[in-house]
Amino acid sequence: MDSHQLAKGRNKSVEEILNQISIPTLVMGISSDILCPPQEQQFLAKHIPTTEYHEIDSEFGHDGFLIESDKIGSILLDWMSQKTIYFFLPNEINTLFTFYFNHNNFFSARQF
């Protein structure tokens, strides 16, 4: 995992590259994760301008992302409920759908 260097061959720092990300981003850390420590997630959140950071308190270390599904799901649904996502369906390239996520239906869609 530590062998991937985002800035390799780009003549920019990792911070500069992360700063170019303009889409809304959710970053989550697990308090007891020593494989992917919260400090690494905090670094991402600090340098991606549109990031919202949450840290989950868990006793399960790196496995917390598998076990703490209720905590992660709640944060994810809250975050997604504040976003509007636009995308094209591959087989209908001229059709734009907007998805609105919410707690009741998970999402609703509107076709343009």
Biopython code that builds the backbone (N, CA, C, O; Angstrom):
import numpy as np
from Bio.PDB.StructureBuilder import StructureBuilder

atoms = [
    (1, "MET", "N", (0.813, -1.198, 0.000)),
    (1, "MET", "CA", (0.000, 0.000, 0.000)),
    (1, "MET", "C", (0.851, 1.254, 0.000)),
    (1, "MET", "O", (0.463, 2.263, -0.589)),
    (2, "ASP", "N", (1.986, 1.211, 0.638)),
    (2, "ASP", "CA", (2.809, 2.405, 0.731)),
    (2, "ASP", "C", (3.688, 2.607, -0.497)),
    (2, "ASP", "O", (4.427, 3.589, -0.564)),
    (3, "SER", "N", (3.625, 1.699, -1.475)),
    (3, "SER", "CA", (4.486, 1.827, -2.649)),
    (3, "SER", "C", (3.888, 2.743, -3.728)),
    (3, "SER", "O", (4.594, 3.128, -4.660)),
    (4, "HIS", "N", (2.609, 3.092, -3.618)),
    (4, "HIS", "CA", (1.995, 3.979, -4.616)),
    (4, "HIS", "C", (2.291, 5.429, -4.260)),
    (4, "HIS", "O", (1.981, 5.885, -3.159)),
    (5, "GLN", "N", (2.894, 6.148, -5.203)),
    (5, "GLN", "CA", (3.225, 7.550, -4.994)),
    (5, "GLN", "C", (2.407, 8.388, -5.977)),
    (5, "GLN", "O", (2.671, 8.389, -7.179)),
    (6, "LEU", "N", (1.437, 9.081, -5.461)),
    (6, "LEU", "CA", (0.522, 9.882, -6.270)),
    (6, "LEU", "C", (1.248, 10.928, -7.115)),
    (6, "LEU", "O", (0.806, 11.244, -8.220)),
    (7, "ALA", "N", (2.342, 11.458, -6.613)),
    (7, "ALA", "CA", (3.045, 12.536, -7.305)),
    (7, "ALA", "C", (4.128, 12.034, -8.270)),
    (7, "ALA", "O", (4.750, 12.840, -8.961)),
    (8, "LYS", "N", (4.357, 10.750, -8.325)),
    (8, "LYS", "CA", (5.434, 10.208, -9.167)),
    (8, "LYS", "C", (5.241, 10.597, -10.631)),
    (8, "LYS", "O", (4.195, 10.337, -11.227)),
    (9, "GLY", "N", (6.276, 11.225, -11.197)),
    (9, "GLY", "CA", (6.260, 11.598, -12.606)),
    (9, "GLY", "C", (5.396, 12.796, -12.942)),
    (9, "GLY", "O", (5.168, 13.071, -14.120)),
    (10, "ARG", "N", (4.916, 13.507, -11.957)),
    (10, "ARG", "CA", (4.013, 14.639, -12.223)),
    (10, "ARG", "C", (4.631, 16.000, -11.933)),
    (10, "ARG", "O", (4.000, 17.026, -12.188)),
    (11, "ASN", "N", (5.826, 16.031, -11.416)),
    (11, "ASN", "CA", (6.517, 17.286, -11.107)),
    (11, "ASN", "C", (5.719, 18.200, -10.189)),
    (11, "ASN", "O", (5.824, 19.424, -10.271)),
    (12, "LYS", "N", (4.930, 17.603, -9.321)),
    (12, "LYS", "CA", (4.172, 18.338, -8.319)),
    (12, "LYS", "C", (4.235, 17.555, -7.020)),
    (12, "LYS", "O", (4.503, 16.354, -7.011)),
    (13, "SER", "N", (3.986, 18.250, -5.936)),
    (13, "SER", "CA", (3.921, 17.582, -4.642)),
    (13, "SER", "C", (2.578, 16.877, -4.487)),
    (13, "SER", "O", (1.620, 17.185, -5.197)),
    (14, "VAL", "N", (2.518, 15.951, -3.573)),
    (14, "VAL", "CA", (1.255, 15.274, -3.276)),
    (14, "VAL", "C", (0.211, 16.301, -2.852)),
    (14, "VAL", "O", (-0.950, 16.212, -3.251)),
    (15, "GLU", "N", (0.620, 17.264, -2.055)),
    (15, "GLU", "CA", (-0.301, 18.303, -1.610)),
    (15, "GLU", "C", (-0.892, 19.079, -2.786)),
    (15, "GLU", "O", (-2.090, 19.359, -2.808)),
    (16, "GLU", "N", (-0.051, 19.424, -3.761)),
    (16, "GLU", "CA", (-0.538, 20.165, -4.935)),
    (16, "GLU", "C", (-1.520, 19.333, -5.747)),
    (16, "GLU", "O", (-2.514, 19.856, -6.250)),
    (17, "ILE", "N", (-1.244, 18.049, -5.874)),
    (17, "ILE", "CA", (-2.137, 17.174, -6.645)),
    (17, "ILE", "C", (-3.468, 17.012, -5.918)),
    (17, "ILE", "O", (-4.525, 17.105, -6.543)),
    (18, "LEU", "N", (-3.433, 16.773, -4.621)),
    (18, "LEU", "CA", (-4.669, 16.630, -3.857)),
    (18, "LEU", "C", (-5.488, 17.919, -3.907)),
    (18, "LEU", "O", (-6.717, 17.879, -3.949)),
    (19, "ASN", "N", (-4.811, 19.041, -3.900)),
    (19, "ASN", "CA", (-5.483, 20.341, -3.937)),
    (19, "ASN", "C", (-6.244, 20.566, -5.243)),
    (19, "ASN", "O", (-7.103, 21.446, -5.306)),
    (20, "GLN", "N", (-5.945, 19.789, -6.282)),
    (20, "GLN", "CA", (-6.632, 19.921, -7.564)),
    (20, "GLN", "C", (-7.961, 19.170, -7.597)),
    (20, "GLN", "O", (-8.746, 19.365, -8.525)),
    (21, "ILE", "N", (-8.227, 18.332, -6.624)),
    (21, "ILE", "CA", (-9.484, 17.581, -6.588)),
    (21, "ILE", "C", (-10.604, 18.549, -6.246)),
    (21, "ILE", "O", (-10.579, 19.208, -5.206)),
    (22, "SER", "N", (-11.589, 18.626, -7.136)),
    (22, "SER", "CA", (-12.643, 19.621, -6.941)),
    (22, "SER", "C", (-14.008, 19.013, -6.639)),
    (22, "SER", "O", (-14.958, 19.752, -6.381)),
    (23, "ILE", "N", (-14.130, 17.701, -6.662)),
    (23, "ILE", "CA", (-15.424, 17.081, -6.376)),
    (23, "ILE", "C", (-15.585, 16.899, -4.873)),
    (23, "ILE", "O", (-14.591, 16.718, -4.170)),
    (24, "PRO", "N", (-16.798, 16.941, -4.369)),
    (24, "PRO", "CA", (-17.015, 16.702, -2.941)),
    (24, "PRO", "C", (-16.467, 15.327, -2.542)),
    (24, "PRO", "O", (-16.705, 14.326, -3.217)),
    (25, "THR", "N", (-15.740, 15.306, -1.448)),
    (25, "THR", "CA", (-15.040, 14.097, -1.023)),
    (25, "THR", "C", (-15.298, 13.845, 0.450)),
    (25, "THR", "O", (-15.222, 14.760, 1.270)),
    (26, "LEU", "N", (-15.599, 12.613, 0.777)),
    (26, "LEU", "CA", (-15.756, 12.190, 2.166)),
    (26, "LEU", "C", (-14.568, 11.306, 2.521)),
    (26, "LEU", "O", (-14.296, 10.319, 1.837)),
    (27, "VAL", "N", (-13.871, 11.655, 3.576)),
    (27, "VAL", "CA", (-12.746, 10.864, 4.058)),
    (27, "VAL", "C", (-13.066, 10.432, 5.477)),
    (27, "VAL", "O", (-13.462, 11.245, 6.312)),
    (28, "MET", "N", (-12.889, 9.125, 5.746)),
    (28, "MET", "CA", (-13.138, 8.594, 7.088)),
    (28, "MET", "C", (-11.898, 7.891, 7.601)),
    (28, "MET", "O", (-11.209, 7.189, 6.861)),
    (29, "GLY", "N", (-11.629, 8.092, 8.873)),
    (29, "GLY", "CA", (-10.544, 7.388, 9.550)),
    (29, "GLY", "C", (-11.111, 6.549, 10.679)),
    (29, "GLY", "O", (-12.191, 6.825, 11.201)),
    (30, "ILE", "N", (-10.363, 5.521, 11.043)),
    (30, "ILE", "CA", (-10.734, 4.659, 12.171)),
    (30, "ILE", "C", (-9.712, 4.917, 13.275)),
    (30, "ILE", "O", (-8.510, 4.773, 13.052)),
    (31, "SER", "N", (-10.173, 5.290, 14.444)),
    (31, "SER", "CA", (-9.291, 5.716, 15.528)),
    (31, "SER", "C", (-8.194, 4.709, 15.872)),
    (31, "SER", "O", (-7.084, 5.114, 16.218)),
    (32, "SER", "N", (-8.472, 3.426, 15.787)),
    (32, "SER", "CA", (-7.513, 2.398, 16.205)),
    (32, "SER", "C", (-6.815, 1.708, 15.031)),
    (32, "SER", "O", (-6.147, 0.692, 15.225)),
    (33, "ASP", "N", (-6.956, 2.235, 13.840)),
    (33, "ASP", "CA", (-6.359, 1.620, 12.648)),
    (33, "ASP", "C", (-4.876, 1.951, 12.583)),
    (33, "ASP", "O", (-4.505, 3.117, 12.445)),
    (34, "ILE", "N", (-4.021, 0.928, 12.684)),
    (34, "ILE", "CA", (-2.579, 1.175, 12.581)),
    (34, "ILE", "C", (-2.057, 0.863, 11.172)),
    (34, "ILE", "O", (-0.939, 1.250, 10.833)),
    (35, "LEU", "N", (-2.848, 0.172, 10.354)),
    (35, "LEU", "CA", (-2.460, -0.099, 8.974)),
    (35, "LEU", "C", (-2.662, 1.148, 8.105)),
    (35, "LEU", "O", (-1.798, 1.487, 7.296)),
    (36, "CYS", "N", (-3.773, 1.813, 8.268)),
    (36, "CYS", "CA", (-4.076, 3.092, 7.600)),
    (36, "CYS", "C", (-4.466, 4.076, 8.700)),
    (36, "CYS", "O", (-5.650, 4.346, 8.903)),
    (37, "PRO", "N", (-3.475, 4.610, 9.407)),
    (37, "PRO", "CA", (-3.774, 5.441, 10.579)),
    (37, "PRO", "C", (-4.553, 6.712, 10.243)),
    (37, "PRO", "O", (-4.444, 7.244, 9.138)),
    (38, "PRO", "N", (-5.334, 7.189, 11.200)),
    (38, "PRO", "CA", (-6.130, 8.406, 10.982)),
    (38, "PRO", "C", (-5.303, 9.597, 10.499)),
    (38, "PRO", "O", (-5.814, 10.451, 9.775)),
    (39, "GLN", "N", (-4.040, 9.659, 10.890)),
    (39, "GLN", "CA", (-3.197, 10.777, 10.456)),
    (39, "GLN", "C", (-3.086, 10.826, 8.934)),
    (39, "GLN", "O", (-2.999, 11.907, 8.351)),
    (40, "GLU", "N", (-3.090, 9.654, 8.286)),
    (40, "GLU", "CA", (-3.023, 9.636, 6.822)),
    (40, "GLU", "C", (-4.327, 10.149, 6.210)),
    (40, "GLU", "O", (-4.303, 10.865, 5.209)),
    (41, "GLN", "N", (-5.451, 9.787, 6.801)),
    (41, "GLN", "CA", (-6.739, 10.285, 6.316)),
    (41, "GLN", "C", (-6.862, 11.787, 6.587)),
    (41, "GLN", "O", (-7.415, 12.523, 5.770)),
    (42, "GLN", "N", (-6.352, 12.235, 7.721)),
    (42, "GLN", "CA", (-6.378, 13.664, 8.057)),
    (42, "GLN", "C", (-5.530, 14.456, 7.061)),
    (42, "GLN", "O", (-5.886, 15.576, 6.693)),
    (43, "PHE", "N", (-4.411, 13.876, 6.627)),
    (43, "PHE", "CA", (-3.564, 14.510, 5.615)),
    (43, "PHE", "C", (-4.355, 14.712, 4.320)),
    (43, "PHE", "O", (-4.321, 15.790, 3.728)),
    (44, "LEU", "N", (-5.072, 13.661, 3.884)),
    (44, "LEU", "CA", (-5.898, 13.778, 2.680)),
    (44, "LEU", "C", (-6.941, 14.877, 2.853)),
    (44, "LEU", "O", (-7.107, 15.733, 1.984)),
    (45, "ALA", "N", (-7.637, 14.842, 3.978)),
    (45, "ALA", "CA", (-8.693, 15.821, 4.229)),
    (45, "ALA", "C", (-8.159, 17.250, 4.268)),
    (45, "ALA", "O", (-8.825, 18.186, 3.826)),
    (46, "LYS", "N", (-6.978, 17.402, 4.792)),
    (46, "LYS", "CA", (-6.379, 18.737, 4.883)),
    (46, "LYS", "C", (-6.061, 19.317, 3.502)),
    (46, "LYS", "O", (-6.133, 20.530, 3.305)),
    (47, "HIS", "N", (-5.713, 18.453, 2.553)),
    (47, "HIS", "CA", (-5.222, 18.928, 1.261)),
    (47, "HIS", "C", (-6.216, 18.794, 0.104)),
    (47, "HIS", "O", (-5.945, 19.278, -0.995)),
    (48, "ILE", "N", (-7.353, 18.150, 0.330)),
    (48, "ILE", "CA", (-8.405, 18.121, -0.685)),
    (48, "ILE", "C", (-9.415, 19.192, -0.278)),
    (48, "ILE", "O", (-10.066, 19.063, 0.759)),
    (49, "PRO", "N", (-9.551, 20.240, -1.076)),
    (49, "PRO", "CA", (-10.348, 21.399, -0.652)),
    (49, "PRO", "C", (-11.812, 21.116, -0.340)),
    (49, "PRO", "O", (-12.402, 21.804, 0.492)),
    (50, "THR", "N", (-12.399, 20.140, -0.974)),
    (50, "THR", "CA", (-13.835, 19.895, -0.823)),
    (50, "THR", "C", (-14.127, 18.704, 0.082)),
    (50, "THR", "O", (-15.144, 18.028, -0.082)),
    (51, "THR", "N", (-13.246, 18.451, 1.026)),
    (51, "THR", "CA", (-13.362, 17.255, 1.860)),
    (51, "THR", "C", (-14.103, 17.510, 3.157)),
    (51, "THR", "O", (-13.976, 18.560, 3.788)),
    (52, "GLU", "N", (-14.881, 16.508, 3.526)),
    (52, "GLU", "CA", (-15.463, 16.444, 4.863)),
    (52, "GLU", "C", (-14.820, 15.232, 5.542)),
    (52, "GLU", "O", (-14.832, 14.135, 4.984)),
    (53, "TYR", "N", (-14.266, 15.419, 6.729)),
    (53, "TYR", "CA", (-13.559, 14.342, 7.434)),
    (53, "TYR", "C", (-14.355, 13.897, 8.656)),
    (53, "TYR", "O", (-14.885, 14.713, 9.409)),
    (54, "HIS", "N", (-14.422, 12.583, 8.828)),
    (54, "HIS", "CA", (-15.025, 11.985, 10.018)),
    (54, "HIS", "C", (-14.106, 10.892, 10.531)),
    (54, "HIS", "O", (-13.500, 10.155, 9.754)),
    (55, "GLU", "N", (-14.012, 10.798, 11.835)),
    (55, "GLU", "CA", (-13.235, 9.726, 12.440)),
    (55, "GLU", "C", (-14.158, 8.868, 13.290)),
    (55, "GLU", "O", (-14.924, 9.375, 14.110)),
    (56, "ILE", "N", (-14.073, 7.570, 13.082)),
    (56, "ILE", "CA", (-14.911, 6.616, 13.797)),
    (56, "ILE", "C", (-14.106, 6.033, 14.946)),
    (56, "ILE", "O", (-12.993, 5.542, 14.753)),
    (57, "ASP", "N", (-14.669, 6.090, 16.123)),
    (57, "ASP", "CA", (-14.036, 5.494, 17.290)),
    (57, "ASP", "C", (-14.370, 4.007, 17.289)),
    (57, "ASP", "O", (-15.537, 3.625, 17.366)),
    (58, "SER", "N", (-13.334, 3.167, 17.201)),
    (58, "SER", "CA", (-13.546, 1.729, 17.114)),
    (58, "SER", "C", (-12.417, 0.994, 17.807)),
    (58, "SER", "O", (-11.271, 1.443, 17.796)),
    (59, "GLU", "N", (-12.739, -0.120, 18.399)),
    (59, "GLU", "CA", (-11.721, -0.966, 19.047)),
    (59, "GLU", "C", (-11.214, -2.052, 18.109)),
    (59, "GLU", "O", (-10.393, -2.876, 18.513)),
    (60, "PHE", "N", (-11.686, -2.071, 16.855)),
    (60, "PHE", "CA", (-11.385, -3.168, 15.943)),
    (60, "PHE", "C", (-10.255, -2.887, 14.966)),
    (60, "PHE", "O", (-10.060, -3.655, 14.025)),
    (61, "GLY", "N", (-9.511, -1.817, 15.161)),
    (61, "GLY", "CA", (-8.373, -1.521, 14.304)),
    (61, "GLY", "C", (-8.771, -1.387, 12.849)),
    (61, "GLY", "O", (-9.809, -0.809, 12.528)),
    (62, "HIS", "N", (-7.930, -1.932, 11.964)),
    (62, "HIS", "CA", (-8.187, -1.818, 10.531)),
    (62, "HIS", "C", (-9.490, -2.515, 10.129)),
    (62, "HIS", "O", (-10.124, -2.115, 9.153)),
    (63, "ASP", "N", (-9.891, -3.541, 10.862)),
    (63, "ASP", "CA", (-11.152, -4.233, 10.556)),
    (63, "ASP", "C", (-12.381, -3.396, 10.897)),
    (63, "ASP", "O", (-13.505, -3.788, 10.583)),
    (64, "GLY", "N", (-12.178, -2.262, 11.530)),
    (64, "GLY", "CA", (-13.293, -1.389, 11.871)),
    (64, "GLY", "C", (-14.112, -0.987, 10.664)),
    (64, "GLY", "O", (-15.325, -0.805, 10.768)),
    (65, "PHE", "N", (-13.452, -0.843, 9.501)),
    (65, "PHE", "CA", (-14.209, -0.454, 8.307)),
    (65, "PHE", "C", (-15.163, -1.556, 7.863)),
    (65, "PHE", "O", (-16.116, -1.282, 7.133)),
    (66, "LEU", "N", (-14.928, -2.791, 8.287)),
    (66, "LEU", "CA", (-15.837, -3.900, 7.978)),
    (66, "LEU", "C", (-16.889, -4.082, 9.065)),
    (66, "LEU", "O", (-18.051, -4.368, 8.775)),
    (67, "ILE", "N", (-16.477, -3.916, 10.307)),
    (67, "ILE", "CA", (-17.337, -4.228, 11.455)),
    (67, "ILE", "C", (-18.254, -3.073, 11.827)),
    (67, "ILE", "O", (-19.395, -3.297, 12.231)),
    (68, "GLU", "N", (-17.781, -1.857, 11.700)),
    (68, "GLU", "CA", (-18.534, -0.675, 12.125)),
    (68, "GLU", "C", (-19.449, -0.160, 11.014)),
    (68, "GLU", "O", (-19.518, 1.045, 10.772)),
    (69, "SER", "N", (-20.144, -1.063, 10.346)),
    (69, "SER", "CA", (-20.963, -0.676, 9.195)),
    (69, "SER", "C", (-22.091, 0.281, 9.575)),
    (69, "SER", "O", (-22.457, 1.135, 8.768)),
    (70, "ASP", "N", (-22.648, 0.164, 10.768)),
    (70, "ASP", "CA", (-23.710, 1.099, 11.174)),
    (70, "ASP", "C", (-23.171, 2.521, 11.305)),
    (70, "ASP", "O", (-23.804, 3.470, 10.843)),
    (71, "LYS", "N", (-22.017, 2.670, 11.928)),
    (71, "LYS", "CA", (-21.417, 4.002, 12.088)),
    (71, "LYS", "C", (-21.026, 4.589, 10.731)),
    (71, "LYS", "O", (-21.317, 5.748, 10.435)),
    (72, "ILE", "N", (-20.369, 3.776, 9.920)),
    (72, "ILE", "CA", (-19.924, 4.248, 8.606)),
    (72, "ILE", "C", (-21.131, 4.562, 7.726)),
    (72, "ILE", "O", (-21.162, 5.593, 7.054)),
    (73, "GLY", "N", (-22.115, 3.681, 7.729)),
    (73, "GLY", "CA", (-23.313, 3.888, 6.925)),
    (73, "GLY", "C", (-24.051, 5.154, 7.294)),
    (73, "GLY", "O", (-24.533, 5.874, 6.420)),
    (74, "SER", "N", (-24.144, 5.431, 8.583)),
    (74, "SER", "CA", (-24.831, 6.636, 9.043)),
    (74, "SER", "C", (-24.115, 7.894, 8.555)),
    (74, "SER", "O", (-24.757, 8.828, 8.074)),
    (75, "ILE", "N", (-22.798, 7.920, 8.678)),
    (75, "ILE", "CA", (-22.008, 9.068, 8.212)),
    (75, "ILE", "C", (-22.141, 9.216, 6.700)),
    (75, "ILE", "O", (-22.320, 10.321, 6.188)),
    (76, "LEU", "N", (-22.052, 8.096, 5.996)),
    (76, "LEU", "CA", (-22.141, 8.125, 4.538)),
    (76, "LEU", "C", (-23.510, 8.617, 4.066)),
    (76, "LEU", "O", (-23.589, 9.445, 3.158)),
    (77, "LEU", "N", (-24.580, 8.119, 4.670)),
    (77, "LEU", "CA", (-25.917, 8.570, 4.278)),
    (77, "LEU", "C", (-26.133, 10.049, 4.587)),
    (77, "LEU", "O", (-26.730, 10.770, 3.787)),
    (78, "ASP", "N", (-25.652, 10.500, 5.741)),
    (78, "ASP", "CA", (-25.766, 11.927, 6.059)),
    (78, "ASP", "C", (-25.036, 12.766, 5.016)),
    (78, "ASP", "O", (-25.563, 13.767, 4.530)),
    (79, "TRP", "N", (-23.825, 12.349, 4.681)),
    (79, "TRP", "CA", (-23.017, 13.092, 3.710)),
    (79, "TRP", "C", (-23.676, 13.070, 2.337)),
    (79, "TRP", "O", (-23.770, 14.105, 1.677)),
    (80, "MET", "N", (-24.130, 11.905, 1.905)),
    (80, "MET", "CA", (-24.749, 11.785, 0.584)),
    (80, "MET", "C", (-26.070, 12.544, 0.500)),
    (80, "MET", "O", (-26.443, 13.017, -0.573)),
    (81, "SER", "N", (-26.777, 12.663, 1.611)),
    (81, "SER", "CA", (-28.056, 13.368, 1.584)),
    (81, "SER", "C", (-27.877, 14.858, 1.321)),
    (81, "SER", "O", (-28.837, 15.553, 0.989)),
    (82, "GLN", "N", (-26.670, 15.339, 1.467)),
    (82, "GLN", "CA", (-26.378, 16.752, 1.216)),
    (82, "GLN", "C", (-25.819, 16.992, -0.181)),
    (82, "GLN", "O", (-25.504, 18.127, -0.537)),
    (83, "LYS", "N", (-25.693, 15.929, -0.977)),
    (83, "LYS", "CA", (-25.057, 16.037, -2.292)),
    (83, "LYS", "C", (-26.056, 15.755, -3.398)),
    (83, "LYS", "O", (-27.024, 15.016, -3.216)),
    (84, "THR", "N", (-25.805, 16.348, -4.529)),
    (84, "THR", "CA", (-26.509, 16.034, -5.763)),
    (84, "THR", "C", (-25.472, 15.457, -6.705)),
    (84, "THR", "O", (-24.414, 16.054, -6.906)),
    (85, "ILE", "N", (-25.760, 14.314, -7.278)),
    (85, "ILE", "CA", (-24.798, 13.633, -8.130)),
    (85, "ILE", "C", (-25.343, 13.609, -9.556)),
    (85, "ILE", "O", (-26.462, 13.155, -9.793)),
    (86, "TYR", "N", (-24.552, 14.095, -10.491)),
    (86, "TYR", "CA", (-24.921, 14.102, -11.893)),
    (86, "TYR", "C", (-24.074, 13.073, -12.621)),
    (86, "TYR", "O", (-22.867, 12.999, -12.394)),
    (87, "PHE", "N", (-24.679, 12.281, -13.486)),
    (87, "PHE", "CA", (-23.888, 11.398, -14.330)),
    (87, "PHE", "C", (-24.691, 10.940, -15.536)),
    (87, "PHE", "O", (-25.921, 10.999, -15.552)),
    (88, "PHE", "N", (-23.951, 10.479, -16.552)),
    (88, "PHE", "CA", (-24.559, 9.925, -17.749)),
    (88, "PHE", "C", (-24.554, 8.417, -17.639)),
    (88, "PHE", "O", (-23.586, 7.829, -17.158)),
    (89, "LEU", "N", (-25.625, 7.790, -18.080)),
    (89, "LEU", "CA", (-25.655, 6.342, -18.171)),
    (89, "LEU", "C", (-24.917, 5.938, -19.445)),
    (89, "LEU", "O", (-25.134, 6.542, -20.496)),
    (90, "PRO", "N", (-24.056, 4.938, -19.373)),
    (90, "PRO", "CA", (-23.211, 4.580, -20.529)),
    (90, "PRO", "C", (-23.997, 4.269, -21.805)),
    (90, "PRO", "O", (-23.581, 4.673, -22.891)),
    (91, "ASN", "N", (-25.111, 3.567, -21.697)),
    (91, "ASN", "CA", (-25.842, 3.191, -22.900)),
    (91, "ASN", "C", (-26.834, 4.268, -23.347)),
    (91, "ASN", "O", (-27.480, 4.118, -24.384)),
    (92, "GLU", "N", (-26.957, 5.324, -22.596)),
    (92, "GLU", "CA", (-27.843, 6.435, -22.949)),
    (92, "GLU", "C", (-27.071, 7.738, -22.771)),
    (92, "GLU", "O", (-27.403, 8.561, -21.918)),
    (93, "ILE", "N", (-26.048, 7.906, -23.581)),
    (93, "ILE", "CA", (-25.097, 8.989, -23.401)),
    (93, "ILE", "C", (-25.744, 10.370, -23.425)),
    (93, "ILE", "O", (-25.186, 11.309, -22.858)),
    (94, "ASN", "N", (-26.890, 10.521, -24.057)),
    (94, "ASN", "CA", (-27.539, 11.824, -24.113)),
    (94, "ASN", "C", (-28.544, 12.044, -22.992)),
    (94, "ASN", "O", (-29.263, 13.042, -22.988)),
    (95, "THR", "N", (-28.596, 11.130, -22.054)),
    (95, "THR", "CA", (-29.544, 11.244, -20.953)),
    (95, "THR", "C", (-28.793, 11.573, -19.670)),
    (95, "THR", "O", (-27.902, 10.833, -19.253)),
    (96, "LEU", "N", (-29.150, 12.656, -19.069)),
    (96, "LEU", "CA", (-28.527, 13.065, -17.817)),
    (96, "LEU", "C", (-29.506, 12.810, -16.681)),
    (96, "LEU", "O", (-30.656, 13.247, -16.734)),
    (97, "PHE", "N", (-29.059, 12.115, -15.673)),
    (97, "PHE", "CA", (-29.858, 11.866, -14.484)),
    (97, "PHE", "C", (-29.232, 12.599, -13.312)),
    (97, "PHE", "O", (-28.009, 12.690, -13.202)),
    (98, "THR", "N", (-30.060, 13.107, -12.460)),
    (98, "THR", "CA", (-29.603, 13.692, -11.209)),
    (98, "THR", "C", (-30.147, 12.816, -10.090)),
    (98, "THR", "O", (-31.344, 12.536, -10.041)),
    (99, "PHE", "N", (-29.279, 12.391, -9.205)),
    (99, "PHE", "CA", (-29.694, 11.552, -8.093)),
    (99, "PHE", "C", (-29.616, 12.355, -6.810)),
    (99, "PHE", "O", (-28.610, 13.005, -6.526)),
    (100, "TYR", "N", (-30.684, 12.300, -6.044)),
    (100, "TYR", "CA", (-30.741, 12.941, -4.742)),
    (100, "TYR", "C", (-30.828, 11.832, -3.699)),
    (100, "TYR", "O", (-31.764, 11.033, -3.719)),
    (101, "PHE", "N", (-29.889, 11.782, -2.816)),
    (101, "PHE", "CA", (-29.881, 10.748, -1.793)),
    (101, "PHE", "C", (-30.585, 11.263, -0.545)),
    (101, "PHE", "O", (-30.432, 12.423, -0.164)),
    (102, "ASN", "N", (-31.354, 10.389, 0.080)),
    (102, "ASN", "CA", (-31.989, 10.753, 1.336)),
    (102, "ASN", "C", (-32.165, 9.512, 2.191)),
    (102, "ASN", "O", (-31.978, 8.393, 1.712)),
    (103, "HIS", "N", (-32.520, 9.698, 3.436)),
    (103, "HIS", "CA", (-32.618, 8.582, 4.382)),
    (103, "HIS", "C", (-33.810, 7.680, 4.110)),
    (103, "HIS", "O", (-33.765, 6.495, 4.441)),
    (104, "ASN", "N", (-34.854, 8.198, 3.526)),
    (104, "ASN", "CA", (-36.058, 7.405, 3.335)),
    (104, "ASN", "C", (-35.973, 6.468, 2.135)),
    (104, "ASN", "O", (-36.221, 5.270, 2.274)),
    (105, "ASN", "N", (-35.631, 6.987, 0.969)),
    (105, "ASN", "CA", (-35.643, 6.188, -0.249)),
    (105, "ASN", "C", (-34.253, 5.775, -0.689)),
    (105, "ASN", "O", (-34.118, 5.026, -1.656)),
    (106, "PHE", "N", (-33.241, 6.229, -0.025)),
    (106, "PHE", "CA", (-31.853, 6.142, -0.423)),
    (106, "PHE", "C", (-31.586, 7.110, -1.564)),
    (106, "PHE", "O", (-30.639, 7.892, -1.476)),
    (107, "PHE", "N", (-32.365, 7.091, -2.613)),
    (107, "PHE", "CA", (-32.209, 8.139, -3.614)),
    (107, "PHE", "C", (-33.471, 8.271, -4.460)),
    (107, "PHE", "O", (-34.308, 7.370, -4.522)),
    (108, "SER", "N", (-33.570, 9.390, -5.084)),
    (108, "SER", "CA", (-34.592, 9.576, -6.105)),
    (108, "SER", "C", (-33.884, 10.151, -7.313)),
    (108, "SER", "O", (-32.822, 10.757, -7.172)),
    (109, "ALA", "N", (-34.441, 9.978, -8.482)),
    (109, "ALA", "CA", (-33.768, 10.413, -9.693)),
    (109, "ALA", "C", (-34.669, 11.298, -10.518)),
    (109, "ALA", "O", (-35.890, 11.145, -10.508)),
    (110, "ARG", "N", (-34.074, 12.205, -11.219)),
    (110, "ARG", "CA", (-34.804, 13.050, -12.150)),
    (110, "ARG", "C", (-34.080, 13.022, -13.481)),
    (110, "ARG", "O", (-32.872, 13.255, -13.537)),
    (111, "GLN", "N", (-34.795, 12.743, -14.538)),
    (111, "GLN", "CA", (-34.199, 12.679, -15.871)),
    (111, "GLN", "C", (-34.357, 14.019, -16.567)),
    (111, "GLN", "O", (-35.409, 14.654, -16.484)),
    (112, "PHE", "N", (-33.310, 14.442, -17.250)),
    (112, "PHE", "CA", (-33.328, 15.692, -18.021)),
    (112, "PHE", "C", (-33.353, 15.389, -19.498)),
    (112, "PHE", "O", (-33.370, 16.308, -20.316)),
]
sb = StructureBuilder()
sb.init_structure("model")
sb.init_model(0)
sb.init_chain("A")
sb.init_seg("    ")
for serial, (resi, resn, name, xyz) in enumerate(atoms, 1):
    if name == "N":
        sb.init_residue(resn, " ", resi, " ")
    sb.init_atom(name, np.array(xyz, "f"), 0.0, 1.0, " ", f" {name:<3s}", serial, name[0])
structure = sb.get_structure()
